[in-house]
Each structure stands twice: as structure tokens, then as C-alpha cells.
């Protein structure tokens, strides 16, 4: 398995600032454009409806005064929702998926750097969804050893059952997180192999600890 080429801003930033001295990159990728367009697509539908609704109201009022803060916030919020696909495409261009011999990392270098790390003990399981060619999704699951947070609690509250499965098949779920896994990546078989090697590290460490 050959290391990925660092040809994205996020991957280059990771190599220069986050890669540990003894750490080796074994796989890398980026979100697929077609896949990220599906993320929370209902945001765009709601935003476009609100923009159209506000436009019709504006047309029906012959004389209107100064725009007040609540009205400005409503217009801004509607545009923010309507532009969801563009925002996610921009995030995808600034995001790198990286698996090293010690951890898996989702690094987003946008207006600020956002890093999500999965250590071997965190990757208790994952779901692989193959699509056309050697492309697909790798839904990472948070280990039960990791502290619960409001985001995870909301998922469990509103959608009972297996947490990882719920997030994987529901591409328009309101709880879908951009940082839950590797989305629309190429060479998915190599990515799965790299994650399996990390899981084996965790299993070996657990056995040594039990001894």
C-alpha cells in the first residue's frame, strides 16, 4: 500500500504540523463531491423555499422602510441554508482523510483548523458502503469508551437502534455529521485495510493489558 500524495491544502497542513516524528501515513483521501452534495440536502430545500417566500413578500409590499435586524437575520439565515451545497463543496476541497500507522484523522482546514482523531481503541467497528468502482463511504463509529456528548445523545434520543447504521443509510438525516467518517472516497478497499490494521493494534494492546 503506497502512501497518498499530499495534493490538498488540508493534507499538506497535516504533514507539516500534525504528523508525529515516528508516524507513517499509509492511506489518504478526500470527500467525494457528489457524496457531500447529499449532506443535509434538506437545508437547501428549506432555504430556497424561505428565499422565495421572502421575495414574494417583498414584491407584495409597495412601500417598505428600513430593514431591521430581525429581518436581516431571517434573510441571512435563508441564504445560508440555500447555499448549503456550495458550503459543503468548499469544505470538501479543504478536507483530508488520513490513516497512519497510529491513528485515523479527519482534518479540515477552512477558516479554522478542525481535527477529528480516531485512535485504534476508538475504532471498535465501522461500516463500509461500496459504490461504483473502488469508491464509497466508511462510516466510523465512536467507541463506547469515549465520553458521550450532546450530539451523540441526540442521535440516540431521536433515532433508536444501532447508532452507526442509522447514520450510514440516512443521507438526509438532520443528525448527519461531516466528521463521522470518510465520505465518497476513492480506493476504499485500501482505506478499509488501513483501518483493519489499526484495529489489530488495539486488539494486541488489549490482549497485552489483560496479561
PyMOL CGO cylinders between C-alpha atoms (Angstrom):
from pymol import cmd
from pymol.cgo import CYLINDER

trace = [
    CYLINDER, 0.00, 0.00, 0.00, 1.59, 3.25, -1.15, 0.3, 1, 1, 1, 1, 1, 1,
    CYLINDER, 1.59, 3.25, -1.15, 1.26, 6.47, 0.87, 0.3, 1, 1, 1, 1, 1, 1,
    CYLINDER, 1.26, 6.47, 0.87, -1.12, 9.08, -0.58, 0.3, 1, 1, 1, 1, 1, 1,
    CYLINDER, -1.12, 9.08, -0.58, 0.12, 12.15, -2.38, 0.3, 1, 1, 1, 1, 1, 1,
    CYLINDER, 0.12, 12.15, -2.38, -0.34, 15.30, -0.33, 0.3, 1, 1, 1, 1, 1, 1,
    CYLINDER, -0.34, 15.30, -0.33, -2.01, 17.35, -3.01, 0.3, 1, 1, 1, 1, 1, 1,
    CYLINDER, -2.01, 17.35, -3.01, -4.66, 19.16, -0.94, 0.3, 1, 1, 1, 1, 1, 1,
    CYLINDER, -4.66, 19.16, -0.94, -4.24, 22.12, 1.46, 0.3, 1, 1, 1, 1, 1, 1,
    CYLINDER, -4.24, 22.12, 1.46, -5.51, 20.08, 4.41, 0.3, 1, 1, 1, 1, 1, 1,
    CYLINDER, -5.51, 20.08, 4.41, -3.23, 17.11, 3.72, 0.3, 1, 1, 1, 1, 1, 1,
    CYLINDER, -3.23, 17.11, 3.72, -0.20, 19.36, 3.30, 0.3, 1, 1, 1, 1, 1, 1,
    CYLINDER, -0.20, 19.36, 3.30, -1.06, 21.17, 6.53, 0.3, 1, 1, 1, 1, 1, 1,
    CYLINDER, -1.06, 21.17, 6.53, -1.32, 17.83, 8.32, 0.3, 1, 1, 1, 1, 1, 1,
    CYLINDER, -1.32, 17.83, 8.32, 2.06, 16.71, 7.03, 0.3, 1, 1, 1, 1, 1, 1,
    CYLINDER, 2.06, 16.71, 7.03, 3.75, 19.91, 8.15, 0.3, 1, 1, 1, 1, 1, 1,
    CYLINDER, 3.75, 19.91, 8.15, 2.03, 20.47, 11.50, 0.3, 1, 1, 1, 1, 1, 1,
    CYLINDER, 2.03, 20.47, 11.50, 0.29, 17.33, 12.79, 0.3, 1, 1, 1, 1, 1, 1,
    CYLINDER, 0.29, 17.33, 12.79, 2.33, 14.35, 11.63, 0.3, 1, 1, 1, 1, 1, 1,
    CYLINDER, 2.33, 14.35, 11.63, 4.28, 12.88, 14.55, 0.3, 1, 1, 1, 1, 1, 1,
    CYLINDER, 4.28, 12.88, 14.55, 8.03, 12.24, 14.11, 0.3, 1, 1, 1, 1, 1, 1,
    CYLINDER, 8.03, 12.24, 14.11, 7.70, 8.45, 14.13, 0.3, 1, 1, 1, 1, 1, 1,
    CYLINDER, 7.70, 8.45, 14.13, 4.32, 8.35, 12.40, 0.3, 1, 1, 1, 1, 1, 1,
    CYLINDER, 4.32, 8.35, 12.40, 3.85, 6.92, 8.91, 0.3, 1, 1, 1, 1, 1, 1,
    CYLINDER, 3.85, 6.92, 8.91, 0.95, 7.71, 6.58, 0.3, 1, 1, 1, 1, 1, 1,
    CYLINDER, 0.95, 7.71, 6.58, -0.48, 4.54, 5.00, 0.3, 1, 1, 1, 1, 1, 1,
    CYLINDER, -0.48, 4.54, 5.00, -3.64, 5.86, 3.29, 0.3, 1, 1, 1, 1, 1, 1,
    CYLINDER, -3.64, 5.86, 3.29, -5.31, 9.15, 2.48, 0.3, 1, 1, 1, 1, 1, 1,
    CYLINDER, -5.31, 9.15, 2.48, -8.23, 10.59, 0.57, 0.3, 1, 1, 1, 1, 1, 1,
    CYLINDER, -8.23, 10.59, 0.57, -10.75, 13.40, 0.24, 0.3, 1, 1, 1, 1, 1, 1,
    CYLINDER, -10.75, 13.40, 0.24, -14.55, 13.64, 0.35, 0.3, 1, 1, 1, 1, 1, 1,
    CYLINDER, -14.55, 13.64, 0.35, -16.23, 12.94, -2.97, 0.3, 1, 1, 1, 1, 1, 1,
    CYLINDER, -16.23, 12.94, -2.97, -18.02, 15.95, -4.45, 0.3, 1, 1, 1, 1, 1, 1,
    CYLINDER, -18.02, 15.95, -4.45, -21.13, 14.02, -5.41, 0.3, 1, 1, 1, 1, 1, 1,
    CYLINDER, -21.13, 14.02, -5.41, -21.36, 12.49, -1.95, 0.3, 1, 1, 1, 1, 1, 1,
    CYLINDER, -21.36, 12.49, -1.95, -21.05, 15.72, 0.03, 0.3, 1, 1, 1, 1, 1, 1,
    CYLINDER, -21.05, 15.72, 0.03, -23.79, 17.32, -2.08, 0.3, 1, 1, 1, 1, 1, 1,
    CYLINDER, -23.79, 17.32, -2.08, -26.15, 14.87, -0.37, 0.3, 1, 1, 1, 1, 1, 1,
    CYLINDER, -26.15, 14.87, -0.37, -25.19, 16.07, 3.09, 0.3, 1, 1, 1, 1, 1, 1,
    CYLINDER, -25.19, 16.07, 3.09, -28.20, 17.67, 4.77, 0.3, 1, 1, 1, 1, 1, 1,
    CYLINDER, -28.20, 17.67, 4.77, -29.71, 18.42, 1.36, 0.3, 1, 1, 1, 1, 1, 1,
    CYLINDER, -29.71, 18.42, 1.36, -32.97, 19.38, 3.03, 0.3, 1, 1, 1, 1, 1, 1,
    CYLINDER, -32.97, 19.38, 3.03, -31.20, 22.51, 4.33, 0.3, 1, 1, 1, 1, 1, 1,
    CYLINDER, -31.20, 22.51, 4.33, -31.02, 23.77, 0.73, 0.3, 1, 1, 1, 1, 1, 1,
    CYLINDER, -31.02, 23.77, 0.73, -34.68, 22.95, 0.06, 0.3, 1, 1, 1, 1, 1, 1,
    CYLINDER, -34.68, 22.95, 0.06, -35.81, 24.84, 3.16, 0.3, 1, 1, 1, 1, 1, 1,
    CYLINDER, -35.81, 24.84, 3.16, -33.50, 27.77, 2.39, 0.3, 1, 1, 1, 1, 1, 1,
    CYLINDER, -33.50, 27.77, 2.39, -34.74, 28.10, -1.20, 0.3, 1, 1, 1, 1, 1, 1,
    CYLINDER, -34.74, 28.10, -1.20, -38.35, 28.00, -0.02, 0.3, 1, 1, 1, 1, 1, 1,
    CYLINDER, -38.35, 28.00, -0.02, -37.69, 30.72, 2.54, 0.3, 1, 1, 1, 1, 1, 1,
    CYLINDER, -37.69, 30.72, 2.54, -35.88, 32.88, -0.03, 0.3, 1, 1, 1, 1, 1, 1,
    CYLINDER, -35.88, 32.88, -0.03, -38.81, 32.53, -2.45, 0.3, 1, 1, 1, 1, 1, 1,
    CYLINDER, -38.81, 32.53, -2.45, -41.30, 33.27, 0.33, 0.3, 1, 1, 1, 1, 1, 1,
    CYLINDER, -41.30, 33.27, 0.33, -39.39, 36.40, 1.41, 0.3, 1, 1, 1, 1, 1, 1,
    CYLINDER, -39.39, 36.40, 1.41, -39.10, 37.55, -2.21, 0.3, 1, 1, 1, 1, 1, 1,
    CYLINDER, -39.10, 37.55, -2.21, -42.85, 37.24, -2.72, 0.3, 1, 1, 1, 1, 1, 1,
    CYLINDER, -42.85, 37.24, -2.72, -43.48, 39.25, 0.45, 0.3, 1, 1, 1, 1, 1, 1,
    CYLINDER, -43.48, 39.25, 0.45, -41.05, 41.93, -0.74, 0.3, 1, 1, 1, 1, 1, 1,
    CYLINDER, -41.05, 41.93, -0.74, -42.83, 42.15, -4.10, 0.3, 1, 1, 1, 1, 1, 1,
    CYLINDER, -42.83, 42.15, -4.10, -46.25, 42.48, -2.47, 0.3, 1, 1, 1, 1, 1, 1,
    CYLINDER, -46.25, 42.48, -2.47, -45.22, 45.48, -0.34, 0.3, 1, 1, 1, 1, 1, 1,
    CYLINDER, -45.22, 45.48, -0.34, -45.16, 48.69, -2.43, 0.3, 1, 1, 1, 1, 1, 1,
    CYLINDER, -45.16, 48.69, -2.43, -43.54, 50.82, 0.26, 0.3, 1, 1, 1, 1, 1, 1,
    CYLINDER, -43.54, 50.82, 0.26, -41.12, 49.35, 2.72, 0.3, 1, 1, 1, 1, 1, 1,
    CYLINDER, -41.12, 49.35, 2.72, -38.95, 51.04, 5.29, 0.3, 1, 1, 1, 1, 1, 1,
    CYLINDER, -38.95, 51.04, 5.29, -35.52, 50.33, 6.62, 0.3, 1, 1, 1, 1, 1, 1,
    CYLINDER, -35.52, 50.33, 6.62, -34.55, 46.71, 7.09, 0.3, 1, 1, 1, 1, 1, 1,
    CYLINDER, -34.55, 46.71, 7.09, -34.48, 45.85, 10.78, 0.3, 1, 1, 1, 1, 1, 1,
    CYLINDER, -34.48, 45.85, 10.78, -32.15, 43.40, 12.47, 0.3, 1, 1, 1, 1, 1, 1,
    CYLINDER, -32.15, 43.40, 12.47, -34.68, 40.51, 12.76, 0.3, 1, 1, 1, 1, 1, 1,
    CYLINDER, -34.68, 40.51, 12.76, -35.49, 40.83, 9.05, 0.3, 1, 1, 1, 1, 1, 1,
    CYLINDER, -35.49, 40.83, 9.05, -31.80, 40.93, 8.12, 0.3, 1, 1, 1, 1, 1, 1,
    CYLINDER, -31.80, 40.93, 8.12, -31.13, 37.82, 10.22, 0.3, 1, 1, 1, 1, 1, 1,
    CYLINDER, -31.13, 37.82, 10.22, -34.00, 35.99, 8.53, 0.3, 1, 1, 1, 1, 1, 1,
    CYLINDER, -34.00, 35.99, 8.53, -32.68, 36.86, 5.07, 0.3, 1, 1, 1, 1, 1, 1,
    CYLINDER, -32.68, 36.86, 5.07, -29.14, 35.87, 6.02, 0.3, 1, 1, 1, 1, 1, 1,
    CYLINDER, -29.14, 35.87, 6.02, -30.32, 32.59, 7.55, 0.3, 1, 1, 1, 1, 1, 1,
    CYLINDER, -30.32, 32.59, 7.55, -32.35, 31.73, 4.45, 0.3, 1, 1, 1, 1, 1, 1,
    CYLINDER, -32.35, 31.73, 4.45, -29.38, 32.38, 2.17, 0.3, 1, 1, 1, 1, 1, 1,
    CYLINDER, -29.38, 32.38, 2.17, -27.11, 30.37, 4.48, 0.3, 1, 1, 1, 1, 1, 1,
    CYLINDER, -27.11, 30.37, 4.48, -29.41, 27.36, 4.19, 0.3, 1, 1, 1, 1, 1, 1,
    CYLINDER, -29.41, 27.36, 4.19, -29.90, 27.77, 0.43, 0.3, 1, 1, 1, 1, 1, 1,
    CYLINDER, -29.90, 27.77, 0.43, -26.14, 27.82, -0.15, 0.3, 1, 1, 1, 1, 1, 1,
    CYLINDER, -26.14, 27.82, -0.15, -25.56, 24.58, 1.78, 0.3, 1, 1, 1, 1, 1, 1,
    CYLINDER, -25.56, 24.58, 1.78, -24.29, 22.62, -1.29, 0.3, 1, 1, 1, 1, 1, 1,
    CYLINDER, -24.29, 22.62, -1.29, -21.73, 25.32, -2.06, 0.3, 1, 1, 1, 1, 1, 1,
    CYLINDER, -21.73, 25.32, -2.06, -20.58, 25.43, 1.56, 0.3, 1, 1, 1, 1, 1, 1,
    CYLINDER, -20.58, 25.43, 1.56, -20.13, 21.67, 1.69, 0.3, 1, 1, 1, 1, 1, 1,
    CYLINDER, -20.13, 21.67, 1.69, -18.26, 21.60, -1.62, 0.3, 1, 1, 1, 1, 1, 1,
    CYLINDER, -18.26, 21.60, -1.62, -15.87, 24.22, -0.26, 0.3, 1, 1, 1, 1, 1, 1,
    CYLINDER, -15.87, 24.22, -0.26, -15.40, 22.20, 2.93, 0.3, 1, 1, 1, 1, 1, 1,
    CYLINDER, -15.40, 22.20, 2.93, -14.71, 19.07, 0.89, 0.3, 1, 1, 1, 1, 1, 1,
    CYLINDER, -14.71, 19.07, 0.89, -11.96, 20.86, -1.04, 0.3, 1, 1, 1, 1, 1, 1,
    CYLINDER, -11.96, 20.86, -1.04, -10.34, 21.79, 2.30, 0.3, 1, 1, 1, 1, 1, 1,
    CYLINDER, -10.34, 21.79, 2.30, -10.70, 18.38, 3.98, 0.3, 1, 1, 1, 1, 1, 1,
    CYLINDER, -10.70, 18.38, 3.98, -8.31, 15.43, 4.08, 0.3, 1, 1, 1, 1, 1, 1,
    CYLINDER, -8.31, 15.43, 4.08, -8.88, 11.87, 5.29, 0.3, 1, 1, 1, 1, 1, 1,
    CYLINDER, -8.88, 11.87, 5.29, -5.69, 10.30, 6.60, 0.3, 1, 1, 1, 1, 1, 1,
    CYLINDER, -5.69, 10.30, 6.60, -4.91, 6.92, 8.15, 0.3, 1, 1, 1, 1, 1, 1,
    CYLINDER, -4.91, 6.92, 8.15, -1.49, 6.46, 9.68, 0.3, 1, 1, 1, 1, 1, 1,
    CYLINDER, -1.49, 6.46, 9.68, 0.04, 3.51, 11.47, 0.3, 1, 1, 1, 1, 1, 1,
    CYLINDER, 0.04, 3.51, 11.47, -1.14, 5.04, 14.76, 0.3, 1, 1, 1, 1, 1, 1,
    CYLINDER, -1.14, 5.04, 14.76, -4.50, 6.80, 14.15, 0.3, 1, 1, 1, 1, 1, 1,
    CYLINDER, -4.50, 6.80, 14.15, -7.15, 7.89, 11.67, 0.3, 1, 1, 1, 1, 1, 1,
    CYLINDER, -7.15, 7.89, 11.67, -7.64, 11.63, 11.16, 0.3, 1, 1, 1, 1, 1, 1,
    CYLINDER, -7.64, 11.63, 11.16, -10.22, 13.87, 9.52, 0.3, 1, 1, 1, 1, 1, 1,
    CYLINDER, -10.22, 13.87, 9.52, -8.60, 17.28, 9.10, 0.3, 1, 1, 1, 1, 1, 1,
    CYLINDER, -8.60, 17.28, 9.10, -10.50, 20.28, 7.79, 0.3, 1, 1, 1, 1, 1, 1,
    CYLINDER, -10.50, 20.28, 7.79, -8.52, 23.44, 7.07, 0.3, 1, 1, 1, 1, 1, 1,
    CYLINDER, -8.52, 23.44, 7.07, -11.11, 26.12, 6.46, 0.3, 1, 1, 1, 1, 1, 1,
    CYLINDER, -11.11, 26.12, 6.46, -11.46, 29.41, 8.28, 0.3, 1, 1, 1, 1, 1, 1,
    CYLINDER, -11.46, 29.41, 8.28, -10.11, 27.46, 11.21, 0.3, 1, 1, 1, 1, 1, 1,
    CYLINDER, -10.11, 27.46, 11.21, -8.45, 24.06, 11.55, 0.3, 1, 1, 1, 1, 1, 1,
    CYLINDER, -8.45, 24.06, 11.55, -10.74, 21.28, 12.74, 0.3, 1, 1, 1, 1, 1, 1,
    CYLINDER, -10.74, 21.28, 12.74, -9.24, 17.89, 13.54, 0.3, 1, 1, 1, 1, 1, 1,
    CYLINDER, -9.24, 17.89, 13.54, -11.14, 14.72, 14.42, 0.3, 1, 1, 1, 1, 1, 1,
    CYLINDER, -11.14, 14.72, 14.42, -8.91, 11.87, 15.62, 0.3, 1, 1, 1, 1, 1, 1,
    CYLINDER, -8.91, 11.87, 15.62, -9.76, 8.20, 15.93, 0.3, 1, 1, 1, 1, 1, 1,
    CYLINDER, -9.76, 8.20, 15.93, -7.14, 6.21, 17.83, 0.3, 1, 1, 1, 1, 1, 1,
    CYLINDER, -7.14, 6.21, 17.83, -7.01, 2.41, 17.45, 0.3, 1, 1, 1, 1, 1, 1,
    CYLINDER, -7.01, 2.41, 17.45, -9.11, 1.92, 20.60, 0.3, 1, 1, 1, 1, 1, 1,
    CYLINDER, -9.11, 1.92, 20.60, -11.77, 4.25, 19.18, 0.3, 1, 1, 1, 1, 1, 1,
    CYLINDER, -11.77, 4.25, 19.18, -12.27, 2.20, 16.01, 0.3, 1, 1, 1, 1, 1, 1,
    CYLINDER, -12.27, 2.20, 16.01, -14.26, -0.61, 17.59, 0.3, 1, 1, 1, 1, 1, 1,
    CYLINDER, -14.26, -0.61, 17.59, -16.20, -1.07, 14.37, 0.3, 1, 1, 1, 1, 1, 1,
    CYLINDER, -16.20, -1.07, 14.37, -17.07, 0.69, 11.16, 0.3, 1, 1, 1, 1, 1, 1,
    CYLINDER, -17.07, 0.69, 11.16, -19.43, 0.28, 8.22, 0.3, 1, 1, 1, 1, 1, 1,
    CYLINDER, -19.43, 0.28, 8.22, -18.18, 0.02, 4.66, 0.3, 1, 1, 1, 1, 1, 1,
    CYLINDER, -18.18, 0.02, 4.66, -20.55, 1.05, 1.85, 0.3, 1, 1, 1, 1, 1, 1,
    CYLINDER, -20.55, 1.05, 1.85, -19.16, 0.37, -1.63, 0.3, 1, 1, 1, 1, 1, 1,
    CYLINDER, -19.16, 0.37, -1.63, -20.40, 2.36, -4.58, 0.3, 1, 1, 1, 1, 1, 1,
    CYLINDER, -20.40, 2.36, -4.58, -19.34, 2.44, -8.25, 0.3, 1, 1, 1, 1, 1, 1,
    CYLINDER, -19.34, 2.44, -8.25, -15.74, 1.49, -8.84, 0.3, 1, 1, 1, 1, 1, 1,
    CYLINDER, -15.74, 1.49, -8.84, -13.47, 1.46, -5.82, 0.3, 1, 1, 1, 1, 1, 1,
    CYLINDER, -13.47, 1.46, -5.82, -15.35, 4.38, -4.24, 0.3, 1, 1, 1, 1, 1, 1,
    CYLINDER, -15.35, 4.38, -4.24, -17.66, 4.51, -1.25, 0.3, 1, 1, 1, 1, 1, 1,
    CYLINDER, -17.66, 4.51, -1.25, -18.26, 5.52, 2.35, 0.3, 1, 1, 1, 1, 1, 1,
    CYLINDER, -18.26, 5.52, 2.35, -16.52, 4.41, 5.52, 0.3, 1, 1, 1, 1, 1, 1,
    CYLINDER, -16.52, 4.41, 5.52, -18.78, 5.16, 8.48, 0.3, 1, 1, 1, 1, 1, 1,
    CYLINDER, -18.78, 5.16, 8.48, -16.59, 5.31, 11.57, 0.3, 1, 1, 1, 1, 1, 1,
    CYLINDER, -16.59, 5.31, 11.57, -18.21, 4.52, 14.88, 0.3, 1, 1, 1, 1, 1, 1,
    CYLINDER, -18.21, 4.52, 14.88, -17.27, 6.17, 18.13, 0.3, 1, 1, 1, 1, 1, 1,
    CYLINDER, -17.27, 6.17, 18.13, -16.08, 3.77, 20.80, 0.3, 1, 1, 1, 1, 1, 1,
    CYLINDER, -16.08, 3.77, 20.80, -18.22, 3.44, 23.91, 0.3, 1, 1, 1, 1, 1, 1,
    CYLINDER, -18.22, 3.44, 23.91, -15.05, 4.20, 25.84, 0.3, 1, 1, 1, 1, 1, 1,
    CYLINDER, -15.05, 4.20, 25.84, -15.20, 7.78, 24.57, 0.3, 1, 1, 1, 1, 1, 1,
    CYLINDER, -15.20, 7.78, 24.57, -17.22, 10.22, 26.69, 0.3, 1, 1, 1, 1, 1, 1,
    CYLINDER, -17.22, 10.22, 26.69, -20.74, 10.85, 25.45, 0.3, 1, 1, 1, 1, 1, 1,
    CYLINDER, -20.74, 10.85, 25.45, -21.64, 14.31, 24.19, 0.3, 1, 1, 1, 1, 1, 1,
    CYLINDER, -21.64, 14.31, 24.19, -24.94, 16.09, 23.41, 0.3, 1, 1, 1, 1, 1, 1,
    CYLINDER, -24.94, 16.09, 23.41, -24.56, 15.37, 19.69, 0.3, 1, 1, 1, 1, 1, 1,
    CYLINDER, -24.56, 15.37, 19.69, -24.40, 11.61, 20.26, 0.3, 1, 1, 1, 1, 1, 1,
    CYLINDER, -24.40, 11.61, 20.26, -27.18, 11.74, 22.86, 0.3, 1, 1, 1, 1, 1, 1,
    CYLINDER, -27.18, 11.74, 22.86, -29.49, 13.48, 20.39, 0.3, 1, 1, 1, 1, 1, 1,
    CYLINDER, -29.49, 13.48, 20.39, -28.89, 10.71, 17.87, 0.3, 1, 1, 1, 1, 1, 1,
    CYLINDER, -28.89, 10.71, 17.87, -29.79, 8.05, 20.41, 0.3, 1, 1, 1, 1, 1, 1,
    CYLINDER, -29.79, 8.05, 20.41, -32.81, 10.01, 21.64, 0.3, 1, 1, 1, 1, 1, 1,
    CYLINDER, -32.81, 10.01, 21.64, -34.48, 10.60, 18.28, 0.3, 1, 1, 1, 1, 1, 1,
    CYLINDER, -34.48, 10.60, 18.28, -33.45, 7.50, 16.34, 0.3, 1, 1, 1, 1, 1, 1,
    CYLINDER, -33.45, 7.50, 16.34, -33.45, 4.30, 18.39, 0.3, 1, 1, 1, 1, 1, 1,
    CYLINDER, -33.45, 4.30, 18.39, -31.42, 1.28, 17.41, 0.3, 1, 1, 1, 1, 1, 1,
    CYLINDER, -31.42, 1.28, 17.41, -27.90, 0.94, 16.13, 0.3, 1, 1, 1, 1, 1, 1,
    CYLINDER, -27.90, 0.94, 16.13, -26.27, 4.36, 16.02, 0.3, 1, 1, 1, 1, 1, 1,
    CYLINDER, -26.27, 4.36, 16.02, -23.73, 3.68, 13.29, 0.3, 1, 1, 1, 1, 1, 1,
    CYLINDER, -23.73, 3.68, 13.29, -26.25, 2.01, 10.98, 0.3, 1, 1, 1, 1, 1, 1,
    CYLINDER, -26.25, 2.01, 10.98, -28.69, 4.89, 11.35, 0.3, 1, 1, 1, 1, 1, 1,
    CYLINDER, -28.69, 4.89, 11.35, -26.18, 7.49, 10.28, 0.3, 1, 1, 1, 1, 1, 1,
    CYLINDER, -26.18, 7.49, 10.28, -24.92, 5.41, 7.35, 0.3, 1, 1, 1, 1, 1, 1,
    CYLINDER, -24.92, 5.41, 7.35, -28.14, 4.79, 5.45, 0.3, 1, 1, 1, 1, 1, 1,
    CYLINDER, -28.14, 4.79, 5.45, -29.87, 8.09, 6.18, 0.3, 1, 1, 1, 1, 1, 1,
    CYLINDER, -29.87, 8.09, 6.18, -28.06, 10.55, 3.92, 0.3, 1, 1, 1, 1, 1, 1,
    CYLINDER, -28.06, 10.55, 3.92, -30.53, 13.32, 4.70, 0.3, 1, 1, 1, 1, 1, 1,
    CYLINDER, -30.53, 13.32, 4.70, -30.73, 12.79, 8.44, 0.3, 1, 1, 1, 1, 1, 1,
    CYLINDER, -30.73, 12.79, 8.44, -30.69, 16.05, 10.43, 0.3, 1, 1, 1, 1, 1, 1,
    CYLINDER, -30.69, 16.05, 10.43, -28.03, 14.48, 12.63, 0.3, 1, 1, 1, 1, 1, 1,
    CYLINDER, -28.03, 14.48, 12.63, -25.61, 13.60, 9.83, 0.3, 1, 1, 1, 1, 1, 1,
    CYLINDER, -25.61, 13.60, 9.83, -22.14, 14.80, 10.71, 0.3, 1, 1, 1, 1, 1, 1,
    CYLINDER, -22.14, 14.80, 10.71, -19.47, 15.77, 8.22, 0.3, 1, 1, 1, 1, 1, 1,
    CYLINDER, -19.47, 15.77, 8.22, -16.86, 14.33, 10.59, 0.3, 1, 1, 1, 1, 1, 1,
    CYLINDER, -16.86, 14.33, 10.59, -18.47, 10.93, 11.25, 0.3, 1, 1, 1, 1, 1, 1,
    CYLINDER, -18.47, 10.93, 11.25, -16.44, 9.12, 8.64, 0.3, 1, 1, 1, 1, 1, 1,
    CYLINDER, -16.44, 9.12, 8.64, -14.81, 9.07, 5.21, 0.3, 1, 1, 1, 1, 1, 1,
    CYLINDER, -14.81, 9.07, 5.21, -17.40, 10.04, 2.60, 0.3, 1, 1, 1, 1, 1, 1,
    CYLINDER, -17.40, 10.04, 2.60, -17.27, 9.25, -1.12, 0.3, 1, 1, 1, 1, 1, 1,
    CYLINDER, -17.27, 9.25, -1.12, -13.58, 8.31, -1.02, 0.3, 1, 1, 1, 1, 1, 1,
    CYLINDER, -13.58, 8.31, -1.02, -11.59, 6.61, -3.77, 0.3, 1, 1, 1, 1, 1, 1,
    CYLINDER, -11.59, 6.61, -3.77, -9.55, 3.45, -3.15, 0.3, 1, 1, 1, 1, 1, 1,
    CYLINDER, -9.55, 3.45, -3.15, -11.95, 2.46, -0.40, 0.3, 1, 1, 1, 1, 1, 1,
    CYLINDER, -11.95, 2.46, -0.40, -10.51, -1.07, -0.18, 0.3, 1, 1, 1, 1, 1, 1,
    CYLINDER, -10.51, -1.07, -0.18, -7.11, 0.33, 0.79, 0.3, 1, 1, 1, 1, 1, 1,
    CYLINDER, -7.11, 0.33, 0.79, -8.75, 2.60, 3.36, 0.3, 1, 1, 1, 1, 1, 1,
    CYLINDER, -8.75, 2.60, 3.36, -10.57, -0.34, 4.92, 0.3, 1, 1, 1, 1, 1, 1,
    CYLINDER, -10.57, -0.34, 4.92, -7.35, -2.35, 5.03, 0.3, 1, 1, 1, 1, 1, 1,
    CYLINDER, -7.35, -2.35, 5.03, -5.57, 0.52, 6.82, 0.3, 1, 1, 1, 1, 1, 1,
    CYLINDER, -5.57, 0.52, 6.82, -8.37, 0.73, 9.40, 0.3, 1, 1, 1, 1, 1, 1,
    CYLINDER, -8.37, 0.73, 9.40, -8.22, -3.02, 9.95, 0.3, 1, 1, 1, 1, 1, 1,
    CYLINDER, -8.22, -3.02, 9.95, -4.54, -2.71, 10.76, 0.3, 1, 1, 1, 1, 1, 1,
    CYLINDER, -4.54, -2.71, 10.76, -5.36, -0.06, 13.36, 0.3, 1, 1, 1, 1, 1, 1,
    CYLINDER, -5.36, -0.06, 13.36, -7.99, -2.33, 14.91, 0.3, 1, 1, 1, 1, 1, 1,
    CYLINDER, -7.99, -2.33, 14.91, -5.43, -5.12, 15.13, 0.3, 1, 1, 1, 1, 1, 1,
    CYLINDER, -5.43, -5.12, 15.13, -3.14, -2.77, 17.04, 0.3, 1, 1, 1, 1, 1, 1,
    CYLINDER, -3.14, -2.77, 17.04, -5.92, -2.10, 19.54, 0.3, 1, 1, 1, 1, 1, 1,
    CYLINDER, -5.92, -2.10, 19.54, -6.66, -5.81, 19.90, 0.3, 1, 1, 1, 1, 1, 1,
    CYLINDER, -6.66, -5.81, 19.90, -2.99, -6.60, 20.54, 0.3, 1, 1, 1, 1, 1, 1,
    CYLINDER, -2.99, -6.60, 20.54, -2.75, -3.84, 23.13, 0.3, 1, 1, 1, 1, 1, 1,
    CYLINDER, -2.75, -3.84, 23.13, -5.88, -5.13, 24.86, 0.3, 1, 1, 1, 1, 1, 1,
    CYLINDER, -5.88, -5.13, 24.86, -4.51, -8.68, 24.99, 0.3, 1, 1, 1, 1, 1, 1,
    CYLINDER, -4.51, -8.68, 24.99, -1.18, -7.46, 26.38, 0.3, 1, 1, 1, 1, 1, 1,
    CYLINDER, -1.18, -7.46, 26.38, -3.03, -5.43, 29.01, 0.3, 1, 1, 1, 1, 1, 1,
    CYLINDER, -3.03, -5.43, 29.01, -5.08, -8.47, 30.07, 0.3, 1, 1, 1, 1, 1, 1,
    CYLINDER, -5.08, -8.47, 30.07, -1.90, -10.46, 30.56, 0.3, 1, 1, 1, 1, 1, 1,
]
cmd.load_cgo(trace, "trace")
